[in-house]
Amino acid sequence: MEPKIQLDPMTETALRSLHDIAVPPPVSWLPQTWGWAALAALLAIAVLAVFLVWLRRYRRNAYRREALRLLDGIEADIRNPERREKGVHELSELLKRTALAAWPRSDVAALTGRAWLKRMDSRGTDDALTRLLDDLEYHDGAAIAALPPDSANELMLDSRRWIRRHHVSA
């Protein structure tokens, strides 16, 4: 037990006269001026605009996603020497269909041979893809099956790169 400490009378009177601390009312989170509401509205409009631009671009590139999905199926055929000829023909068809989805039919549909190569080169094709479009698809099955495996890899990489990166003017 602790002994009770005796305070002098002045200290006791001072301690009894103390009150709790006066706490101010909490600050409201609501904006107090119209400027904050205007800023929130502008921010909401900007977010909506960015979303709409993204959505438009996403929809505009749907043909690229579909072409890449089909390219995954063709890749198995091109890597297999027995089915490589079928895969090469399907790849040529896929590239033409992709170009038809990207540009007007009147600009692309009738292109063959050198005109088709020129059109593809202006859109960023690579060497393996140019060789495919130039004459590989017209060779017989034995010549296509005799291609080295690394040329099939290069062909698939170039095709994938062209589908992803070709430029379509608005």
VOPA-836698 format. One record per residue: residue number from 1; residue in one letter; chain; x, y, z of N, C-alpha, C in turn. Coordinates in steps of 0.05 Angstrom, whole numbers, plus 5000, padded with zeros to 4 digits. Example, Ala and Ser with C-alpha at 12.3 -4.5 7.8 and 13.67 -1.06 7.14 Angstrom:
seq->1	type->A	mol->A	n.u->5264	n.v->4886	n.w->5156	ca.u->5246	ca.v->4910	ca.w->5156	c.u->5264	c.v->4934	c.w->5156
seq->2	type->S	mol->A	n.u->5257	n.v->4955	n.w->5142	ca.u->5273	ca.v->4979	ca.w->5143	c.u->5258	c.v->5001	c.w->5157
END
This chain:
seq->1	type->M	mol->A	n.u->5016	n.v->4977	n.w->5000	ca.u->5000	ca.v->5000	ca.w->5000	c.u->5017	c.v->5025	c.w->5000
seq->2	type->E	mol->A	n.u->5009	n.v->5041	n.w->4984	ca.u->5024	ca.v->5067	ca.w->4982	c.u->5012	c.v->5087	c.w->5001
seq->3	type->P	mol->A	n.u->5030	n.v->5102	n.w->5012	ca.u->5019	ca.v->5123	ca.w->5029	c.u->5006	c.v->5145	c.w->5012
seq->4	type->K	mol->A	n.u->4985	n.v->5156	n.w->5022	ca.u->4970	ca.v->5177	ca.w->5007	c.u->4986	c.v->5203	c.w->5009
seq->5	type->I	mol->A	n.u->4991	n.v->5215	n.w->4986	ca.u->5007	ca.v->5239	ca.w->4985	c.u->4988	c.v->5263	c.w->4990
seq->6	type->Q	mol->A	n.u->4996	n.v->5279	n.w->5007	ca.u->4980	ca.v->5303	ca.w->5013	c.u->4990	c.v->5326	c.w->4996
seq->7	type->L	mol->A	n.u->4971	n.v->5338	n.w->4981	ca.u->4977	ca.v->5361	ca.w->4964	c.u->4970	c.v->5386	c.w->4980
seq->8	type->D	mol->A	n.u->4984	n.v->5407	n.w->4973	ca.u->4978	ca.v->5432	ca.w->4986	c.u->4951	c.v->5442	c.w->4976
seq->9	type->P	mol->A	n.u->4937	n.v->5459	n.w->4990	ca.u->4910	ca.v->5467	ca.w->4983	c.u->4909	c.v->5482	c.w->4956
seq->10	type->M	mol->A	n.u->4929	n.v->5496	n.w->4948	ca.u->4928	ca.v->5510	ca.w->4923	c.u->4930	c.v->5491	c.w->4899
seq->11	type->T	mol->A	n.u->4945	n.v->5470	n.w->4902	ca.u->4947	ca.v->5450	ca.w->4880	c.u->4921	c.v->5435	c.w->4878
seq->12	type->E	mol->A	n.u->4909	n.v->5428	n.w->4900	ca.u->4884	ca.v->5414	ca.w->4899	c.u->4862	c.v->5432	c.w->4886
seq->13	type->T	mol->A	n.u->4862	n.v->5457	n.w->4892	ca.u->4842	ca.v->5475	ca.w->4880	c.u->4848	c.v->5477	c.w->4850
seq->14	type->A	mol->A	n.u->4872	n.v->5478	n.w->4841	ca.u->4879	ca.v->5480	ca.w->4812	c.u->4872	c.v->5455	c.w->4797
seq->15	type->L	mol->A	n.u->4876	n.v->5432	n.w->4809	ca.u->4869	ca.v->5407	ca.w->4796	c.u->4839	c.v->5403	c.w->4794
seq->16	type->R	mol->A	n.u->4824	n.v->5413	n.w->4813	ca.u->4795	ca.v->5411	ca.w->4812	c.u->4783	c.v->5429	c.w->4791
seq->17	type->S	mol->A	n.u->4797	n.v->5451	n.w->4785	ca.u->4786	ca.v->5470	ca.w->4766	c.u->4793	c.v->5463	c.w->4737
seq->18	type->L	mol->A	n.u->4809	n.v->5442	n.w->4732	ca.u->4815	ca.v->5434	ca.w->4705	c.u->4791	c.v->5422	c.w->4691
seq->19	type->H	mol->A	n.u->4789	n.v->5427	n.w->4664	ca.u->4767	ca.v->5415	ca.w->4648	c.u->4780	c.v->5399	c.w->4626
seq->20	type->D	mol->A	n.u->4764	n.v->5382	n.w->4612	ca.u->4774	ca.v->5367	ca.w->4590	c.u->4782	c.v->5385	c.w->4567
seq->21	type->I	mol->A	n.u->4799	n.v->5375	n.w->4549	ca.u->4808	ca.v->5390	ca.w->4526	c.u->4785	c.v->5394	c.w->4507
seq->22	type->A	mol->A	n.u->4781	n.v->5418	n.w->4497	ca.u->4760	ca.v->5423	ca.w->4478	c.u->4769	c.v->5415	c.w->4450
seq->23	type->V	mol->A	n.u->4757	n.v->5394	n.w->4439	ca.u->4764	ca.v->5383	ca.w->4412	c.u->4747	c.v->5397	c.w->4391
seq->24	type->P	mol->A	n.u->4759	n.v->5407	n.w->4370	ca.u->4743	ca.v->5420	ca.w->4349	c.u->4726	c.v->5399	c.w->4334
seq->25	type->P	mol->A	n.u->4705	n.v->5407	n.w->4320	ca.u->4689	ca.v->5388	ca.w->4305	c.u->4706	c.v->5377	c.w->4282
seq->26	type->P	mol->A	n.u->4700	n.v->5352	n.w->4273	ca.u->4716	ca.v->5340	ca.w->4251	c.u->4712	c.v->5355	c.w->4225
seq->27	type->V	mol->A	n.u->4733	n.v->5355	n.w->4209	ca.u->4732	ca.v->5369	ca.w->4183	c.u->4716	c.v->5352	c.w->4163
seq->28	type->S	mol->A	n.u->4699	n.v->5364	n.w->4148	ca.u->4682	ca.v->5350	ca.w->4129	c.u->4699	c.v->5342	c.w->4104
seq->29	type->W	mol->A	n.u->4693	n.v->5319	n.w->4093	ca.u->4707	ca.v->5310	ca.w->4069	c.u->4693	c.v->5321	c.w->4044
seq->30	type->L	mol->A	n.u->4670	n.v->5332	n.w->4046	ca.u->4656	ca.v->5344	ca.w->4023	c.u->4670	c.v->5369	c.w->4014
seq->31	type->P	mol->A	n.u->4672	n.v->5373	n.w->3988	ca.u->4685	ca.v->5398	ca.w->3978	c.u->4669	c.v->5422	c.w->3986
seq->32	type->Q	mol->A	n.u->4683	n.v->5443	n.w->3994	ca.u->4669	ca.v->5467	ca.w->4003	c.u->4665	c.v->5487	c.w->3981
seq->33	type->T	mol->A	n.u->4679	n.v->5484	n.w->3959	ca.u->4675	ca.v->5503	ca.w->3937	c.u->4667	c.v->5489	c.w->3911
seq->34	type->W	mol->A	n.u->4657	n.v->5503	n.w->3892	ca.u->4648	ca.v->5491	ca.w->3866	c.u->4672	c.v->5482	c.w->3850
seq->35	type->G	mol->A	n.u->4696	n.v->5493	n.w->3855	ca.u->4719	ca.v->5485	ca.w->3839	c.u->4726	c.v->5456	c.w->3842
seq->36	type->W	mol->A	n.u->4723	n.v->5445	n.w->3866	ca.u->4729	ca.v->5417	ca.w->3870	c.u->4709	c.v->5399	c.w->3855
seq->37	type->A	mol->A	n.u->4684	n.v->5408	n.w->3854	ca.u->4664	ca.v->5393	ca.w->3839	c.u->4670	c.v->5394	c.w->3809
seq->38	type->A	mol->A	n.u->4678	n.v->5417	n.w->3800	ca.u->4685	ca.v->5420	ca.w->3771	c.u->4710	c.v->5403	c.w->3765
seq->39	type->L	mol->A	n.u->4729	n.v->5402	n.w->3782	ca.u->4753	ca.v->5386	ca.w->3778	c.u->4745	c.v->5356	c.w->3778
seq->40	type->A	mol->A	n.u->4728	n.v->5348	n.w->3795	ca.u->4719	ca.v->5320	ca.w->3795	c.u->4704	c.v->5313	c.w->3769
seq->41	type->A	mol->A	n.u->4688	n.v->5332	n.w->3760	ca.u->4673	ca.v->5327	ca.w->3735	c.u->4692	c.v->5325	c.w->3712
seq->42	type->L	mol->A	n.u->4712	n.v->5343	n.w->3710	ca.u->4732	ca.v->5342	ca.w->3689	c.u->4748	c.v->5316	c.w->3690
seq->43	type->L	mol->A	n.u->4755	n.v->5307	n.w->3714	ca.u->4770	ca.v->5282	ca.w->3717	c.u->4753	c.v->5258	c.w->3708
seq->44	type->A	mol->A	n.u->4727	n.v->5259	n.w->3714	ca.u->4709	ca.v->5237	ca.w->3705	c.u->4707	c.v->5237	c.w->3675
seq->45	type->I	mol->A	n.u->4705	n.v->5260	n.w->3663	ca.u->4703	ca.v->5262	ca.w->3633	c.u->4729	c.v->5252	c.w->3621
seq->46	type->A	mol->A	n.u->4752	n.v->5259	n.w->3632	ca.u->4778	ca.v->5250	ca.w->3621	c.u->4780	c.v->5220	c.w->3623
seq->47	type->V	mol->A	n.u->4772	n.v->5208	n.w->3646	ca.u->4773	ca.v->5179	ca.w->3649	c.u->4754	c.v->5166	c.w->3629
seq->48	type->L	mol->A	n.u->4731	n.v->5177	n.w->3625	ca.u->4712	ca.v->5166	ca.w->3605	c.u->4723	c.v->5167	c.w->3577
seq->49	type->A	mol->A	n.u->4736	n.v->5190	n.w->3570	ca.u->4748	ca.v->5193	ca.w->3544	c.u->4770	c.v->5173	c.w->3539
seq->50	type->V	mol->A	n.u->4787	n.v->5169	n.w->3558	ca.u->4809	ca.v->5150	ca.w->3556	c.u->4797	c.v->5122	c.w->3553
seq->51	type->F	mol->A	n.u->4777	n.v->5115	n.w->3568	ca.u->4764	ca.v->5089	ca.w->3565	c.u->4752	c.v->5085	c.w->3538
seq->52	type->L	mol->A	n.u->4739	n.v->5105	n.w->3527	ca.u->4726	ca.v->5103	ca.w->3500	c.u->4747	c.v->5100	c.w->3478
seq->53	type->V	mol->A	n.u->4770	n.v->5114	n.w->3481	ca.u->4792	ca.v->5111	ca.w->3461	c.u->4803	c.v->5083	c.w->3462
seq->54	type->W	mol->A	n.u->4807	n.v->5073	n.w->3487	ca.u->4817	ca.v->5046	ca.w->3490	c.u->4798	c.v->5026	c.w->3478
seq->55	type->L	mol->A	n.u->4772	n.v->5029	n.w->3484	ca.u->4751	ca.v->5011	ca.w->3473	c.u->4751	c.v->5011	c.w->3443
seq->56	type->R	mol->A	n.u->4752	n.v->5035	n.w->3431	ca.u->4752	ca.v->5037	ca.w->3402	c.u->4776	c.v->5023	c.w->3390
seq->57	type->R	mol->A	n.u->4800	n.v->5027	n.w->3402	ca.u->4824	ca.v->5014	ca.w->3392	c.u->4822	c.v->4983	c.w->3396
seq->58	type->Y	mol->A	n.u->4811	n.v->4975	n.w->3418	ca.u->4808	ca.v->4946	ca.w->3423	c.u->4790	c.v->4933	c.w->3402
seq->59	type->R	mol->A	n.u->4768	n.v->4946	n.w->3396	ca.u->4749	ca.v->4936	ca.w->3376	c.u->4761	c.v->4937	c.w->3348
seq->60	type->R	mol->A	n.u->4776	n.v->4958	n.w->3343	ca.u->4788	ca.v->4962	ca.w->3316	c.u->4809	c.v->4940	c.w->3311
seq->61	type->N	mol->A	n.u->4822	n.v->4930	n.w->3332	ca.u->4843	ca.v->4910	ca.w->3329	c.u->4833	c.v->4881	c.w->3333
seq->62	type->A	mol->A	n.u->4807	n.v->4877	n.w->3332	ca.u->4796	ca.v->4850	ca.w->3336	c.u->4806	c.v->4831	c.w->3315
seq->63	type->Y	mol->A	n.u->4809	n.v->4841	n.w->3290	ca.u->4818	ca.v->4824	ca.w->3268	c.u->4847	c.v->4814	c.w->3274
seq->64	type->R	mol->A	n.u->4863	n.v->4831	n.w->3287	ca.u->4890	ca.v->4822	ca.w->3293	c.u->4890	c.v->4799	c.w->3314
seq->65	type->R	mol->A	n.u->4873	n.v->4802	n.w->3334	ca.u->4872	ca.v->4781	ca.w->3354	c.u->4862	c.v->4755	c.w->3342
seq->66	type->E	mol->A	n.u->4842	n.v->4757	n.w->3324	ca.u->4832	ca.v->4733	ca.w->3311	c.u->4853	c.v->4721	c.w->3293
seq->67	type->A	mol->A	n.u->4868	n.v->4737	n.w->3278	ca.u->4889	ca.v->4727	ca.w->3261	c.u->4911	c.v->4714	c.w->3277
seq->68	type->L	mol->A	n.u->4919	n.v->4725	n.w->3300	ca.u->4939	ca.v->4713	ca.w->3317	c.u->4929	c.v->4686	c.w->3328
seq->69	type->R	mol->A	n.u->4903	n.v->4685	n.w->3335	ca.u->4892	ca.v->4659	ca.w->3345	c.u->4893	c.v->4638	c.w->3323
seq->70	type->L	mol->A	n.u->4886	n.v->4645	n.w->3298	ca.u->4888	ca.v->4626	ca.w->3276	c.u->4917	c.v->4619	c.w->3270
seq->71	type->L	mol->A	n.u->4935	n.v->4638	n.w->3273	ca.u->4963	ca.v->4633	ca.w->3268	c.u->4974	c.v->4612	c.w->3287
seq->72	type->D	mol->A	n.u->4964	n.v->4611	n.w->3311	ca.u->4973	ca.v->4590	ca.w->3330	c.u->4966	c.v->4562	c.w->3320
seq->73	type->G	mol->A	n.u->4943	n.v->4560	n.w->3307	ca.u->4935	ca.v->4534	ca.w->3296	c.u->4952	c.v->4527	c.w->3272
seq->74	type->I	mol->A	n.u->4958	n.v->4546	n.w->3255	ca.u->4974	ca.v->4542	ca.w->3231	c.u->5003	c.v->4535	c.w->3239
seq->75	type->E	mol->A	n.u->5012	n.v->4546	n.w->3261	ca.u->5040	ca.v->4541	ca.w->3269	c.u->5046	c.v->4512	c.w->3273
seq->76	type->A	mol->A	n.u->5028	n.v->4497	n.w->3284	ca.u->5032	ca.v->4468	ca.w->3288	c.u->5036	c.v->4454	c.w->3261
seq->77	type->D	mol->A	n.u->5020	n.v->4462	n.w->3241	ca.u->5023	ca.v->4450	ca.w->3214	c.u->5050	c.v->4457	c.w->3201
seq->78	type->I	mol->A	n.u->5059	n.v->4482	n.w->3205	ca.u->5084	ca.v->4490	ca.w->3192	c.u->5108	c.v->4476	c.w->3205
seq->79	type->R	mol->A	n.u->5107	n.v->4471	n.w->3231	ca.u->5129	ca.v->4458	ca.w->3245	c.u->5131	c.v->4428	c.w->3239
seq->80	type->N	mol->A	n.u->5109	n.v->4416	n.w->3229	ca.u->5109	ca.v->4388	ca.w->3223	c.u->5115	c.v->4385	c.w->3193
seq->81	type->P	mol->A	n.u->5137	n.v->4371	n.w->3185	ca.u->5144	ca.v->4369	ca.w->3157	c.u->5123	c.v->4356	c.w->3139
seq->82	type->E	mol->A	n.u->5107	n.v->4338	n.w->3150	ca.u->5087	ca.v->4324	ca.w->3134	c.u->5064	c.v->4343	c.w->3127
seq->83	type->R	mol->A	n.u->5058	n.v->4362	n.w->3145	ca.u->5035	ca.v->4380	ca.w->3140	c.u->5044	c.v->4408	c.w->3133
seq->84	type->R	mol->A	n.u->5070	n.v->4412	n.w->3128	ca.u->5081	ca.v->4439	ca.w->3124	c.u->5068	c.v->4452	c.w->3099
seq->85	type->E	mol->A	n.u->5064	n.v->4437	n.w->3077	ca.u->5053	ca.v->4449	ca.w->3053	c.u->5025	c.v->4460	c.w->3059
seq->86	type->K	mol->A	n.u->5009	n.v->4445	n.w->3073	ca.u->4982	ca.v->4455	ca.w->3081	c.u->4984	c.v->4480	c.w->3098
seq->87	type->G	mol->A	n.u->5003	n.v->4480	n.w->3117	ca.u->5007	ca.v->4503	ca.w->3134	c.u->5016	c.v->4528	c.w->3119
seq->88	type->V	mol->A	n.u->5034	n.v->4524	n.w->3099	ca.u->5043	ca.v->4547	ca.w->3083	c.u->5020	c.v->4559	c.w->3067
seq->89	type->H	mol->A	n.u->5003	n.v->4543	n.w->3056	ca.u->4980	ca.v->4553	ca.w->3041	c.u->4960	c.v->4567	c.w->3059
seq->90	type->E	mol->A	n.u->4956	n.v->4555	n.w->3083	ca.u->4938	ca.v->4568	ca.w->3102	c.u->4949	c.v->4595	c.w->3112
seq->91	type->L	mol->A	n.u->4976	n.v->4596	n.w->3115	ca.u->4988	ca.v->4621	ca.w->3124	c.u->4985	c.v->4643	c.w->3103
seq->92	type->S	mol->A	n.u->4989	n.v->4636	n.w->3078	ca.u->4986	ca.v->4655	ca.w->3056	c.u->4957	c.v->4666	c.w->3056
seq->93	type->E	mol->A	n.u->4938	n.v->4647	n.w->3059	ca.u->4910	ca.v->4655	ca.w->3060	c.u->4904	c.v->4673	c.w->3084
seq->94	type->L	mol->A	n.u->4915	n.v->4666	n.w->3107	ca.u->4911	ca.v->4682	ca.w->3131	c.u->4922	c.v->4710	c.w->3128
seq->95	type->L	mol->A	n.u->4945	n.v->4713	n.w->3116	ca.u->4957	ca.v->4739	ca.w->3112	c.u->4940	c.v->4756	c.w->3093
seq->96	type->K	mol->A	n.u->4930	n.v->4744	n.w->3073	ca.u->4912	ca.v->4758	ca.w->3054	c.u->4886	c.v->4767	c.w->3068
seq->97	type->R	mol->A	n.u->4875	n.v->4749	n.w->3083	ca.u->4850	ca.v->4755	ca.w->3098	c.u->4855	c.v->4777	c.w->3118
seq->98	type->T	mol->A	n.u->4878	n.v->4777	n.w->3131	ca.u->4885	ca.v->4798	ca.w->3150	c.u->4887	c.v->4825	c.w->3136
seq->99	type->A	mol->A	n.u->4900	n.v->4825	n.w->3113	ca.u->4902	ca.v->4850	ca.w->3097	c.u->4875	c.v->4859	c.w->3088
seq->100	type->L	mol->A	n.u->4857	n.v->4841	n.w->3080	ca.u->4831	ca.v->4848	ca.w->3072	c.u->4815	c.v->4861	c.w->3095
seq->101	type->A	mol->A	n.u->4820	n.v->4851	n.w->3119	ca.u->4806	ca.v->4863	ca.w->3142	c.u->4817	c.v->4891	c.w->3149
seq->102	type->A	mol->A	n.u->4842	n.v->4895	n.w->3142	ca.u->4855	ca.v->4921	ca.w->3150	c.u->4850	c.v->4943	c.w->3129
seq->103	type->W	mol->A	n.u->4850	n.v->4936	n.w->3104	ca.u->4848	ca.v->4956	ca.w->3083	c.u->4824	c.v->4951	c.w->3065
seq->104	type->P	mol->A	n.u->4816	n.v->4970	n.w->3049	ca.u->4793	ca.v->4966	ca.w->3032	c.u->4797	c.v->4943	c.w->3012
seq->105	type->R	mol->A	n.u->4776	n.v->4928	n.w->3008	ca.u->4777	ca.v->4905	ca.w->2990	c.u->4787	c.v->4913	c.w->2962
seq->106	type->S	mol->A	n.u->4779	n.v->4936	n.w->2953	ca.u->4787	ca.v->4944	ca.w->2926	c.u->4817	c.v->4949	c.w->2924
seq->107	type->D	mol->A	n.u->4830	n.v->4954	n.w->2947	ca.u->4859	ca.v->4959	ca.w->2947	c.u->4875	c.v->4933	c.w->2949
seq->108	type->V	mol->A	n.u->4864	n.v->4912	n.w->2960	ca.u->4879	ca.v->4888	ca.w->2967	c.u->4871	c.v->4863	c.w->2952
seq->109	type->A	mol->A	n.u->4846	n.v->4860	n.w->2946	ca.u->4836	ca.v->4834	ca.w->2936	c.u->4849	c.v->4826	c.w->2910
seq->110	type->A	mol->A	n.u->4854	n.v->4844	n.w->2891	ca.u->4864	ca.v->4837	ca.w->2865	c.u->4895	c.v->4835	c.w->2864
seq->111	type->L	mol->A	n.u->4908	n.v->4841	n.w->2886	ca.u->4937	ca.v->4841	ca.w->2886	c.u->4949	c.v->4813	c.w->2887
seq->112	type->T	mol->A	n.u->4968	n.v->4808	n.w->2869	ca.u->4982	ca.v->4782	ca.w->2868	c.u->5011	c.v->4788	c.w->2861
seq->113	type->G	mol->A	n.u->5027	n.v->4768	n.w->2864	ca.u->5055	ca.v->4770	ca.w->2855	c.u->5070	c.v->4794	c.w->2866
seq->114	type->R	mol->A	n.u->5084	n.v->4809	n.w->2848	ca.u->5100	ca.v->4831	ca.w->2856	c.u->5084	c.v->4854	c.w->2868
seq->115	type->A	mol->A	n.u->5060	n.v->4858	n.w->2858	ca.u->5043	ca.v->4880	ca.w->2869	c.u->5036	c.v->4874	c.w->2898
seq->116	type->W	mol->A	n.u->5030	n.v->4848	n.w->2904	ca.u->5024	ca.v->4840	ca.w->2932	c.u->5049	c.v->4843	c.w->2949
seq->117	type->L	mol->A	n.u->5072	n.v->4835	n.w->2939	ca.u->5097	ca.v->4838	ca.w->2954	c.u->5103	c.v->4867	c.w->2960
seq->118	type->K	mol->A	n.u->5099	n.v->4884	n.w->2940	ca.u->5104	ca.v->4913	ca.w->2943	c.u->5085	c.v->4924	c.w->2965
seq->119	type->R	mol->A	n.u->5060	n.v->4916	n.w->2964	ca.u->5041	ca.v->4925	ca.w->2984	c.u->5049	c.v->4916	c.w->3012
seq->120	type->M	mol->A	n.u->5057	n.v->4891	n.w->3014	ca.u->5066	ca.v->4880	ca.w->3040	c.u->5091	c.v->4893	c.w->3050
seq->121	type->D	mol->A	n.u->5111	n.v->4898	n.w->3032	ca.u->5136	ca.v->4910	ca.w->3040	c.u->5131	c.v->4938	c.w->3050
seq->122	type->S	mol->A	n.u->5113	n.v->4953	n.w->3038	ca.u->5107	ca.v->4980	ca.w->3047	c.u->5093	c.v->4979	c.w->3075
seq->123	type->R	mol->A	n.u->5084	n.v->4956	n.w->3083	ca.u->5071	ca.v->4953	ca.w->3109	c.u->5088	c.v->4939	c.w->3130
seq->124	type->G	mol->A	n.u->5114	n.v->4934	n.w->3123	ca.u->5133	ca.v->4924	ca.w->3143	c.u->5137	c.v->4895	c.w->3144
seq->125	type->T	mol->A	n.u->5139	n.v->4881	n.w->3121	ca.u->5144	ca.v->4852	ca.w->3122	c.u->5174	c.v->4848	c.w->3125
seq->126	type->D	mol->A	n.u->5181	n.v->4823	n.w->3133	ca.u->5209	ca.v->4816	ca.w->3136	c.u->5217	c.v->4796	c.w->3114
seq->127	type->D	mol->A	n.u->5242	n.v->4787	n.w->3115	ca.u->5253	ca.v->4770	ca.w->3093	c.u->5239	c.v->4744	c.w->3090
seq->128	type->A	mol->A	n.u->5235	n.v->4729	n.w->3112	ca.u->5222	ca.v->4703	ca.w->3110	c.u->5193	c.v->4706	c.w->3099
seq->129	type->L	mol->A	n.u->5180	n.v->4726	n.w->3108	ca.u->5152	ca.v->4730	ca.w->3099	c.u->5152	c.v->4738	c.w->3070
seq->130	type->T	mol->A	n.u->5171	n.v->4754	n.w->3061	ca.u->5173	ca.v->4762	ca.w->3033	c.u->5178	c.v->4738	c.w->3016
seq->131	type->R	mol->A	n.u->5196	n.v->4720	n.w->3025	ca.u->5202	ca.v->4696	ca.w->3009	c.u->5177	c.v->4678	c.w->3007
seq->132	type->L	mol->A	n.u->5162	n.v->4676	n.w->3029	ca.u->5137	ca.v->4661	ca.w->3028	c.u->5118	c.v->4672	c.w->3007
seq->133	type->L	mol->A	n.u->5113	n.v->4698	n.w->3009	ca.u->5094	ca.v->4710	ca.w->2991	c.u->5104	c.v->4711	c.w->2962
seq->134	type->D	mol->A	n.u->5131	n.v->4711	n.w->2959	ca.u->5142	ca.v->4712	ca.w->2932	c.u->5139	c.v->4686	c.w->2917
seq->135	type->D	mol->A	n.u->5149	n.v->4664	n.w->2928	ca.u->5147	ca.v->4639	ca.w->2912	c.u->5144	c.v->4614	c.w->2929
seq->136	type->L	mol->A	n.u->5147	n.v->4614	n.w->2955	ca.u->5146	ca.v->4589	ca.w->2970	c.u->5119	c.v->4576	c.w->2967
seq->137	type->E	mol->A	n.u->5098	n.v->4591	n.w->2968	ca.u->5072	ca.v->4578	ca.w->2967	c.u->5066	c.v->4565	c.w->2940
seq->138	type->Y	mol->A	n.u->5082	n.v->4570	n.w->2919	ca.u->5077	ca.v->4559	ca.w->2893	c.u->5095	c.v->4534	c.w->2888
seq->139	type->H	mol->A	n.u->5112	n.v->4527	n.w->2907	ca.u->5129	ca.v->4503	ca.w->2904	c.u->5113	c.v->4478	c.w->2911
seq->140	type->D	mol->A	n.u->5124	n.v->4456	n.w->2902	ca.u->5110	ca.v->4430	ca.w->2909	c.u->5115	c.v->4423	c.w->2938
seq->141	type->G	mol->A	n.u->5101	n.v->4403	n.w->2947	ca.u->5103	ca.v->4395	ca.w->2975	c.u->5130	c.v->4386	c.w->2984
seq->142	type->A	mol->A	n.u->5145	n.v->4372	n.w->2966	ca.u->5172	ca.v->4363	ca.w->2973	c.u->5191	c.v->4386	c.w->2979
seq->143	type->A	mol->A	n.u->5190	n.v->4407	n.w->2963	ca.u->5207	ca.v->4430	ca.w->2967	c.u->5200	c.v->4444	c.w->2993
seq->144	type->I	mol->A	n.u->5174	n.v->4446	n.w->2999	ca.u->5166	ca.v->4460	ca.w->3023	c.u->5173	c.v->4443	c.w->3048
seq->145	type->A	mol->A	n.u->5170	n.v->4416	n.w->3046	ca.u->5177	ca.v->4399	ca.w->3069	c.u->5206	c.v->4398	c.w->3074
seq->146	type->A	mol->A	n.u->5223	n.v->4404	n.w->3054	ca.u->5252	ca.v->4404	ca.w->3057	c.u->5263	c.v->4429	c.w->3070
seq->147	type->L	mol->A	n.u->5246	n.v->4448	n.w->3076	ca.u->5256	ca.v->4472	ca.w->3089	c.u->5268	c.v->4466	c.w->3116
seq->148	type->P	mol->A	n.u->5290	n.v->4479	n.w->3124	ca.u->5301	ca.v->4475	ca.w->3150	c.u->5282	c.v->4484	c.w->3172
seq->149	type->P	mol->A	n.u->5284	n.v->4472	n.w->3196	ca.u->5266	ca.v->4479	ca.w->3218	c.u->5268	c.v->4509	c.w->3226
seq->150	type->D	mol->A	n.u->5292	n.v->4520	n.w->3225	ca.u->5295	ca.v->4548	ca.w->3233	c.u->5281	c.v->4567	c.w->3214
seq->151	type->S	mol->A	n.u->5278	n.v->4559	n.w->3189	ca.u->5263	ca.v->4577	ca.w->3171	c.u->5234	c.v->4577	c.w->3178
seq->152	type->A	mol->A	n.u->5223	n.v->4555	n.w->3188	ca.u->5195	ca.v->4554	ca.w->3196	c.u->5192	c.v->4572	c.w->3221
seq->153	type->N	mol->A	n.u->5211	n.v->4571	n.w->3239	ca.u->5210	ca.v->4589	ca.w->3262	c.u->5211	c.v->4618	c.w->3254
seq->154	type->E	mol->A	n.u->5229	n.v->4624	n.w->3235	ca.u->5231	ca.v->4652	ca.w->3226	c.u->5206	c.v->4661	c.w->3211
seq->155	type->L	mol->A	n.u->5194	n.v->4643	n.w->3196	ca.u->5169	ca.v->4649	ca.w->3182	c.u->5147	c.v->4655	c.w->3202
seq->156	type->M	mol->A	n.u->5144	n.v->4639	n.w->3222	ca.u->5123	ca.v->4644	ca.w->3242	c.u->5128	c.v->4670	c.w->3257
seq->157	type->L	mol->A	n.u->5153	n.v->4676	n.w->3265	ca.u->5159	ca.v->4701	ca.w->3279	c.u->5153	c.v->4725	c.w->3261
seq->158	type->D	mol->A	n.u->5161	n.v->4724	n.w->3236	ca.u->5156	ca.v->4746	ca.w->3218	c.u->5126	c.v->4750	c.w->3213
seq->159	type->S	mol->A	n.u->5112	n.v->4728	n.w->3210	ca.u->5083	ca.v->4730	ca.w->3206	c.u->5069	c.v->4743	c.w->3231
seq->160	type->R	mol->A	n.u->5077	n.v->4733	n.w->3254	ca.u->5066	ca.v->4744	ca.w->3279	c.u->5072	c.v->4773	c.w->3282
seq->161	type->R	mol->A	n.u->5097	n.v->4780	n.w->3276	ca.u->5106	ca.v->4808	ca.w->3278	c.u->5090	c.v->4826	c.w->3258
seq->162	type->W	mol->A	n.u->5085	n.v->4816	n.w->3233	ca.u->5071	ca.v->4832	ca.w->3214	c.u->5042	c.v->4836	c.w->3222
seq->163	type->I	mol->A	n.u->5029	n.v->4815	n.w->3232	ca.u->5001	ca.v->4817	ca.w->3241	c.u->4999	c.v->4837	c.w->3264
seq->164	type->R	mol->A	n.u->5018	n.v->4837	n.w->3282	ca.u->5016	ca.v->4855	ca.w->3305	c.u->5023	c.v->4884	c.w->3298
seq->165	type->R	mol->A	n.u->5042	n.v->4888	n.w->3279	ca.u->5053	ca.v->4915	ca.w->3275	c.u->5046	c.v->4928	c.w->3250
seq->166	type->H	mol->A	n.u->5032	n.v->4916	n.w->3231	ca.u->5027	ca.v->4930	ca.w->3206	c.u->5010	c.v->4955	c.w->3212
seq->167	type->H	mol->A	n.u->5016	n.v->4976	n.w->3196	ca.u->5003	ca.v->5001	ca.w->3201	c.u->4979	c.v->5005	c.w->3183
seq->168	type->V	mol->A	n.u->4957	n.v->5012	n.w->3195	ca.u->4933	ca.v->5018	ca.w->3180	c.u->4927	c.v->5048	c.w->3184
seq->169	type->S	mol->A	n.u->4927	n.v->5063	n.w->3162	ca.u->4921	ca.v->5091	ca.w->3165	c.u->4891	c.v->5095	c.w->3169
seq->170	type->A	mol->A	n.u->4885	n.v->5115	n.w->3185	ca.u->4857	ca.v->5120	ca.w->3192	c.u->4842	c.v->5133	c.w->3170
END
